[in-house]
């Protein structure tokens, strides 16, 4: 029965995703969604969220050959070197789905002042899970708070799409001078293909061997030397002994170039920030500026450490002893990692929704906008509903936690 359900989910992923999105949106407009003693609406929303998480996990864990087209999932080359024995990322997603219901239930039965113990427990579990994911990933940047695996995408680099492609080209002689399909090193085809080598110390050693072999086989000699006329047998000898780059062994562990003590300290600070914020709110209350300022300081320091580590790695790569790497490397970060850093910076906007900043600076502009738009037909009604939802969301920590 479960296998049949998995097959149905994998073959109807797009239709199911649209239905889940529609159902989750509809739950925001249920009556008494944020009533003090109404948990049914939030329970329904949490249940739908858990179903969505489980369906996404089913699709992501499908064998590569059985994945639906257009699912946006990584190809086999993007999979981790070893499959995780336990779905830690799934646990993080589940905790994020149940945290709002947990907070509402704690506030209903324990009161606003006593709800912080269960909330702190949820944050402590999430922090522990993220630290485990950070260690298991080889200390790479956490994507989406650990919910998305940080796998390197070879399509973000130039060169063959996979090591198998490089081997196929080499076996057919397409990477040898004078054979069909060969391109000489130049601006469009660097002499060092980074798809074959990682960016760590071992990768640079392999690249040095590549450069040494290219230098001693004539690939980097002046054109007047390479094109010197000679008998046909000389060309056959050069073609036979031409150096062909070999794919880097995929079994070796590739560590991120930005890995450093500063980076690890920054990631640990960013992971622990939600837990520290909750503990400070539990100690000093929501009206105190200490939790707000402390959380903002931790975010700024953590992002500074991470950005400094990645910038230093970019400079090291740019000034490497192999200058050809400048033509093919887009720094030490992948596209997904750069998007993650931008996402973290955008989440700073949620600080305007947290007390005491919200009560002192944000509430009055919202009330002013609601008064101005209230006489306008339809627009005034929608604006009033939007402001009402903002007030309700702001009353719960989990909606503005950015964790």
C-alpha positions as CSV (number, residue, x, y, z in Angstrom):
1,X,0.0,0.0,0.0
2,X,2.8,2.4,0.9
3,X,4.7,1.6,-2.2
4,X,1.6,2.3,-4.3
5,X,1.2,5.7,-2.6
6,X,4.8,6.6,-3.3
7,X,4.5,5.7,-7.0
8,X,1.3,7.8,-7.2
9,X,3.0,10.8,-5.5
10,X,6.0,10.6,-7.8
11,X,4.0,10.4,-11.0
12,X,1.6,13.2,-10.0
13,X,4.0,15.5,-8.2
14,X,3.0,18.8,-10.0
15,X,-0.7,18.3,-9.5
16,X,-0.3,17.4,-5.9
17,X,1.9,20.4,-5.3
18,X,-0.7,22.7,-6.7
19,X,-3.4,21.2,-4.5
20,X,-1.2,21.4,-1.4
21,X,-0.5,25.1,-2.1
22,X,-4.1,25.9,-2.5
23,X,-5.1,24.0,0.7
24,X,-2.4,25.7,2.7
25,X,-3.4,29.2,1.4
26,X,-7.1,28.5,2.3
27,X,-6.2,27.7,5.9
28,X,-5.2,31.3,6.4
29,X,-8.7,32.4,5.9
30,X,-10.5,29.9,8.1
31,X,-12.7,31.5,10.7
32,X,-11.0,32.1,14.1
33,X,-7.6,31.1,12.8
34,X,-5.9,33.0,15.5
35,X,-8.4,32.9,18.2
36,X,-7.1,32.4,21.7
37,X,-8.7,29.0,22.3
38,X,-9.0,27.8,18.8
39,X,-6.4,25.2,17.8
40,X,-8.4,23.3,15.2
41,X,-7.5,25.6,12.4
42,X,-3.8,25.5,13.2
43,X,-4.0,21.7,13.6
44,X,-5.4,21.4,10.1
45,X,-2.7,23.7,8.7
46,X,0.0,21.6,10.5
47,X,-1.4,18.4,9.2
48,X,-1.4,19.7,5.6
49,X,2.2,20.9,6.1
50,X,3.3,17.5,7.4
51,X,1.7,15.8,4.4
52,X,3.5,18.3,2.1
53,X,6.8,17.5,3.8
54,X,6.3,13.8,3.5
55,X,5.4,14.0,-0.1
56,X,8.4,16.1,-0.9
57,X,10.6,13.5,0.9
58,X,9.1,10.7,-1.1
59,X,9.9,12.5,-4.4
60,X,13.4,13.4,-3.3
61,X,14.3,9.9,-2.2
62,X,13.0,8.3,-5.5
63,X,15.6,6.5,-7.6
64,X,17.1,8.8,-10.3
65,X,15.5,6.8,-13.1
66,X,12.0,7.1,-11.6
67,X,12.0,10.8,-10.8
68,X,9.4,12.9,-12.6
69,X,10.6,15.3,-15.2
70,X,10.5,19.0,-14.1
71,X,10.7,18.1,-10.4
72,X,13.7,20.3,-10.0
73,X,15.6,17.6,-8.1
74,X,19.3,17.1,-8.4
75,X,20.6,14.6,-10.9
76,X,22.6,11.5,-9.7
77,X,25.8,13.5,-10.0
78,X,24.5,15.9,-7.4
79,X,23.8,13.3,-4.8
80,X,25.9,13.2,-1.6
81,X,28.9,10.8,-1.7
82,X,27.2,8.6,0.8
83,X,23.4,8.3,1.5
84,X,22.5,9.5,4.9
85,X,21.5,6.7,7.3
86,X,19.0,8.9,9.0
87,X,16.9,11.7,7.3
88,X,18.0,14.6,9.5
89,X,16.7,17.2,7.0
90,X,13.3,15.6,7.2
91,X,13.4,16.0,11.0
92,X,14.1,19.7,10.7
93,X,11.2,20.2,8.3
94,X,8.9,18.3,10.7
95,X,10.0,20.4,13.6
96,X,9.3,23.6,11.7
97,X,5.8,22.4,10.8
98,X,4.8,21.6,14.4
99,X,6.4,24.6,16.1
100,X,3.5,27.0,15.6
101,X,1.0,24.4,16.9
102,X,3.2,23.8,19.9
103,X,3.4,27.5,20.7
104,X,-0.3,28.0,20.4
105,X,-1.1,24.9,22.5
106,X,1.5,26.1,25.2
107,X,0.0,29.6,25.2
108,X,-3.5,28.2,25.5
109,X,-2.8,25.8,28.4
110,X,0.2,27.4,30.1
111,X,-0.2,31.1,29.4
112,X,1.8,33.6,27.5
113,X,4.5,33.9,30.2
114,X,5.0,30.1,30.5
115,X,4.9,29.1,26.9
116,X,8.6,29.7,26.4
117,X,9.8,26.4,27.8
118,X,8.2,24.3,25.0
119,X,9.3,26.9,22.4
120,X,12.8,26.7,23.7
121,X,12.7,22.9,23.6
122,X,11.7,23.1,19.9
123,X,14.5,25.5,19.1
124,X,17.1,23.4,21.0
125,X,16.1,20.3,19.0
126,X,16.3,22.2,15.7
127,X,19.7,23.6,16.6
128,X,21.0,20.2,17.5
129,X,19.7,18.7,14.2
130,X,21.3,21.5,12.2
131,X,24.7,21.0,13.9
132,X,24.5,17.3,13.0
133,X,23.6,18.3,9.4
134,X,26.5,20.8,9.3
135,X,28.9,18.1,10.4
136,X,27.6,15.4,8.0
137,X,27.7,17.8,5.1
138,X,31.5,18.4,5.5
139,X,30.9,21.8,7.1
140,X,29.2,23.4,4.1
141,X,26.8,26.3,4.2
142,X,23.4,25.1,5.4
143,X,20.7,25.7,2.7
144,X,17.2,26.6,3.9
145,X,18.2,26.0,7.5
146,X,19.3,22.4,6.8
147,X,16.1,21.4,4.9
148,X,17.9,21.3,1.6
149,X,21.0,19.2,0.9
150,X,24.1,21.2,-0.1
151,X,25.2,19.2,-3.2
152,X,27.6,20.7,-5.7
153,X,26.1,21.2,-9.1
154,X,28.5,20.4,-11.9
155,X,26.3,22.3,-14.4
156,X,27.5,25.5,-12.7
157,X,31.0,24.8,-14.0
158,X,32.4,24.6,-17.5
159,X,33.7,21.5,-19.1
160,X,32.1,18.0,-19.5
161,X,28.8,17.6,-17.6
162,X,30.1,14.6,-15.7
163,X,33.3,12.6,-15.3
164,X,31.8,9.9,-17.5
165,X,31.5,12.5,-20.3
166,X,35.2,13.4,-19.9
167,X,36.2,9.7,-20.0
168,X,34.0,9.2,-23.2
169,X,35.7,12.1,-24.9
170,X,39.1,10.9,-24.0
171,X,38.4,7.4,-25.2
172,X,37.2,8.8,-28.5
173,X,40.3,11.0,-28.8
174,X,38.2,14.2,-28.9
175,X,40.6,15.8,-26.3
176,X,43.7,15.1,-28.4
177,X,45.3,17.6,-30.8
178,X,44.5,16.9,-34.4
179,X,41.4,14.8,-33.7
180,X,37.8,15.8,-34.4
181,X,36.1,17.6,-31.5
182,X,39.3,18.9,-30.0
183,X,39.5,22.5,-28.9
184,X,42.8,24.2,-28.2
185,X,43.2,25.8,-24.8
186,X,42.0,29.4,-24.9
187,X,39.3,31.8,-23.6
188,X,36.5,29.4,-24.6
189,X,38.2,26.3,-23.3
190,X,40.6,26.7,-20.4
191,X,43.5,24.2,-20.3
192,X,42.4,23.2,-16.8
193,X,38.9,21.9,-16.4
194,X,37.7,22.4,-12.8
195,X,35.0,19.8,-13.2
196,X,37.7,17.1,-12.8
197,X,39.3,18.5,-9.7
198,X,38.0,19.8,-6.3
199,X,39.2,23.0,-4.8
200,X,41.1,21.6,-1.9
201,X,44.8,20.8,-1.5
202,X,44.5,17.5,-3.4
203,X,42.7,19.2,-6.3
204,X,45.4,21.8,-6.7
205,X,48.0,19.0,-6.7
206,X,46.1,17.2,-9.5
207,X,45.9,20.5,-11.4
208,X,49.6,21.0,-11.1
209,X,50.2,17.5,-12.5
210,X,47.9,18.4,-15.3
211,X,49.8,21.6,-16.1
212,X,53.1,19.8,-15.9
213,X,51.9,17.1,-18.3
214,X,50.4,19.7,-20.7
215,X,53.7,21.6,-20.6
216,X,55.8,18.5,-21.4
217,X,53.6,17.2,-24.2
218,X,53.5,20.4,-26.2
219,X,50.1,21.7,-25.4
220,X,51.5,24.9,-24.0
221,X,54.4,25.4,-26.4
222,X,54.4,28.4,-28.8
223,X,52.4,27.9,-32.0
224,X,55.5,28.0,-34.2
225,X,57.0,25.1,-32.3
226,X,53.7,23.0,-32.3
227,X,53.1,23.6,-36.0
228,X,56.7,22.9,-37.1
229,X,56.5,20.7,-40.2
230,X,57.8,17.2,-40.0
231,X,57.3,13.7,-41.4
232,X,53.9,12.0,-40.9
233,X,55.3,9.6,-38.3
234,X,56.2,12.5,-36.0
235,X,52.6,13.6,-35.9
236,X,51.5,10.1,-35.1
237,X,54.0,10.0,-32.2
238,X,52.7,13.3,-30.8
239,X,49.1,12.2,-31.1
240,X,49.8,8.9,-29.4
241,X,51.6,10.5,-26.5
242,X,49.4,13.6,-26.1
243,X,48.3,14.1,-22.5
244,X,44.7,13.5,-21.8
245,X,43.2,14.8,-18.6
246,X,41.6,12.1,-16.4
247,X,38.6,12.7,-14.3
248,X,39.3,13.2,-10.6
249,X,38.4,10.2,-8.5
250,X,34.9,10.7,-7.3
251,X,35.4,8.7,-4.1
252,X,37.7,11.4,-2.5
253,X,35.9,13.7,-0.1
254,X,35.7,17.3,-1.4
255,X,35.8,20.0,1.3
256,X,34.6,23.5,0.7
257,X,37.3,26.1,-0.1
258,X,35.8,28.5,2.5
259,X,36.1,26.0,5.4
260,X,37.8,27.8,8.3
261,X,37.4,28.5,11.9
262,X,35.8,31.8,11.2
263,X,33.3,30.2,8.9
264,X,32.4,27.5,11.5
265,X,32.1,30.1,14.2
266,X,29.7,32.1,12.0
267,X,27.5,29.1,11.1
268,X,27.3,28.0,14.7
269,X,26.3,31.5,15.8
270,X,23.6,31.7,13.1
271,X,22.3,28.2,14.1
272,X,22.2,29.0,17.8
273,X,20.7,32.5,17.4
274,X,17.0,31.4,17.6
275,X,17.6,29.4,20.8
276,X,19.5,32.2,22.4
277,X,16.8,34.7,21.5
278,X,14.1,32.5,23.0
279,X,16.1,32.0,26.2
280,X,16.6,35.8,26.5
281,X,12.9,36.5,26.0
282,X,12.1,33.9,28.6
283,X,14.4,35.7,31.0
284,X,13.7,39.3,30.3
285,X,10.3,39.4,28.5
286,X,9.2,40.7,25.1
287,X,9.2,44.3,26.2
288,X,12.9,44.3,26.9
289,X,15.4,45.4,24.2
290,X,18.0,43.0,25.3
291,X,16.7,39.9,23.4
292,X,16.1,42.0,20.2
293,X,19.5,43.7,20.2
294,X,21.3,40.5,21.2
295,X,19.7,38.5,18.4
296,X,20.5,41.2,15.8
297,X,24.1,41.4,17.0
298,X,24.5,37.6,16.7
299,X,23.0,37.7,13.2
300,X,25.4,40.5,12.1
301,X,28.4,38.9,13.6
302,X,27.6,35.5,12.2
303,X,27.0,36.8,8.7
304,X,30.2,38.9,8.9
305,X,32.3,35.8,9.8
306,X,30.7,33.7,7.1
307,X,31.1,36.4,4.5
308,X,34.7,37.1,5.5
309,X,35.5,33.4,5.2
310,X,34.0,33.1,1.8
311,X,35.6,36.3,0.6
312,X,39.0,35.1,1.8
313,X,38.5,31.8,-0.1
314,X,37.6,33.8,-3.2
315,X,40.8,35.7,-2.9
316,X,42.9,32.6,-2.4
317,X,41.3,31.0,-5.5
318,X,41.9,34.2,-7.6
319,X,45.6,34.3,-6.6
320,X,46.2,30.6,-6.9
321,X,49.5,29.4,-8.4
322,X,47.4,28.2,-11.3
323,X,46.0,31.3,-12.9
324,X,43.8,29.4,-15.3
325,X,41.4,28.8,-12.4
326,X,40.3,32.4,-12.7
327,X,38.7,31.7,-16.0
328,X,36.5,28.8,-14.9
329,X,35.8,29.3,-11.2
330,X,33.0,31.5,-9.9
331,X,34.6,31.9,-6.5
332,X,34.4,29.5,-3.6
333,X,30.5,29.5,-3.4
334,X,28.1,27.8,-5.7
335,X,25.0,29.5,-7.0
336,X,22.8,27.9,-4.3
337,X,25.1,29.0,-1.6
338,X,25.1,32.6,-2.8
339,X,21.3,32.5,-2.9
340,X,21.3,31.2,0.6
341,X,23.4,34.1,1.9
342,X,21.0,36.6,0.2
343,X,18.0,34.8,1.7
344,X,19.5,35.1,5.2
345,X,20.0,38.8,4.7
346,X,16.4,39.2,3.5
347,X,15.2,37.6,6.7
348,X,16.6,40.5,8.7
349,X,13.4,42.3,7.6
350,X,11.5,40.3,10.2
351,X,13.1,42.2,13.0
352,X,10.6,45.0,12.3
353,X,7.9,42.5,13.3
354,X,9.3,41.6,16.6
355,X,8.7,43.3,19.9
356,X,9.5,45.9,21.2
357,X,10.4,47.3,17.8
358,X,7.0,46.4,16.4
359,X,5.0,48.1,19.2
360,X,7.2,51.2,19.1
361,X,7.8,51.8,15.4
362,X,5.9,49.5,13.1
363,X,2.4,49.4,14.5
364,X,1.6,53.1,13.9
365,X,2.5,53.1,10.1
366,X,0.3,50.0,9.6
367,X,-2.6,51.7,11.4
368,X,-2.2,54.8,9.3
369,X,-2.2,52.8,6.1
370,X,-5.4,51.0,7.2
371,X,-7.2,54.2,7.9
372,X,-6.2,55.7,4.6
373,X,-7.3,52.7,2.5
374,X,-10.4,51.8,4.5
375,X,-12.8,54.2,2.5
376,X,-11.6,52.6,-0.8
377,X,-14.0,49.8,-2.0
378,X,-12.5,46.3,-2.1
379,X,-9.0,47.7,-1.6
380,X,-9.9,48.9,1.9
381,X,-11.4,45.5,2.8
382,X,-8.3,43.6,1.6
383,X,-6.0,46.1,3.3
384,X,-7.9,45.7,6.6
385,X,-7.7,41.9,6.3
386,X,-4.0,42.0,5.6
387,X,-3.3,44.3,8.6
388,X,-5.4,42.0,10.7
389,X,-3.3,39.0,9.6
390,X,-0.1,40.9,10.3
391,X,-1.2,41.7,13.8
392,X,-2.2,38.0,14.4
393,X,1.1,36.7,13.0
394,X,3.2,39.1,15.0
395,X,1.7,37.8,18.2
396,X,3.3,34.4,17.7
397,X,7.1,34.0,17.9
398,X,7.2,31.1,15.5
399,X,6.0,33.2,12.5
400,X,8.7,35.8,12.9
401,X,11.5,33.6,14.2
402,X,13.3,33.2,10.9
403,X,14.6,29.9,12.1
